[in-house]
Amino acid sequence: MRTELISFRKSLGLNIEQMALKTQISKSFYEKIERVERNVSNNFVSNFRNTFPDTDVEYFSCTTGMSLL
């Protein structure tokens, strides 16, 4: 699991569906990203950066060993 991504989402008080809406992907795709069943898409990374510009996506790859990039 991408625990840092889950922790980040929860720190914002968002459920999976809300996070998926904010990052403009389907709920099922977002769930698979959190469970590391799917790699992130360029679209997700771009939307994540635009939605959360003050969050360093490099942090997630450094702490999990799984890149969001």
N, C-alpha and C positions, 0 to 999 in steps of 0.2 A: 504494500500500500504506500501511496505517496502521503505519508503522515503529515509532512509539513504543509502540503496543499490542503489537506483536510483541516488541519489546525488553523490555517489562514482563513479558510472559508468560515469556520465556526467562530473565529475571533471577530468576524464581521457580522455575526448573527444571522448568517445566510444558510438556508437549507440547500440541498443539491439542486433542486429545481430553480431556485432563485439564482444560484451561481451560474447555472447553465444559461439562463436568460441573459444575465449580465455579460457573459462571454460569447453569447450568440451561437451556441451549439445546442444540440438536443440533450435532454436530460439523460437519456441512455448512454450517449457518447461521453458525457461528463462523468457519469458513474464509472464507466470503463476506464477512463483516464485515472480516476482516483484509485481504482483497484489494480492498476497497471496491466489491464487487459488490452489496452490500446495505447499506441503512441500518440502523443499530441500532434495536432496538425499545425501547419504554419498559420492557418486562420485562427486557431485557438490562441496561439502565442501572441499574434498581432492584436487580437481583441482583448486579451488579458492585459497586455501592456497599455492599450488605450484606456481600458476601464480602470486599471490600477496603476497609474503612471509612477507613483512613488514607491512601488514594490519592485524589488530587484528579482527578476525571474532566475537570475544566476544563483540566488540563494537556494532555491529549491533543488537545483541540480547538484550543488555542492554538498548539501546535507543528506540527500537521498541516494546519490550516485546514479540517479536517473534524470536525464536531461529533459527539461521542458522546451529546450531549443531544438 
